[in-house]
Amino acid sequence: QVQLVESGGGLVQPGGSLRLSCTASGSIRSINAMGWYRQAPGKQRELVAGTTSGGSTDYADSVKGRFTISRDNAKNTVYLQMNNLKPEDTAVYYCNADLTNYRGTYYYTGDYWGQGTQVTVSS
């Protein structure tokens, strides 16, 4: 089985910083891409930042210049450094991985999700 576990969420004042971490574990063959999504109440889940195994990155316009995604391929871990946080950043943040995992003598490629971590930005 594959498990993605996020950590680092919490309550922070506007202008503050948080660092989210996500580690994938289990019968993993390879990870093609990892990313962070967020979902606020009443809104659709949206991509915040993503990165491929080759190192390319992509950011939502709303977080460019404030958030930085990084990845440690050897540890199957992705990070999201969030600076100058705003109340509009309040959401549940989810880790996502496009990976190939072993299933007996076979393997399967697909999307896997973490349980989510709450980020609340409020004064």
Summary of the structure (lengths in Angstrom):
residues: 123
radius of gyration: 14.6
end to end distance: 40.4
largest distance: 52.8
contacts: 362
relative contact order: 0.32
helix: 7%
strand: 63%
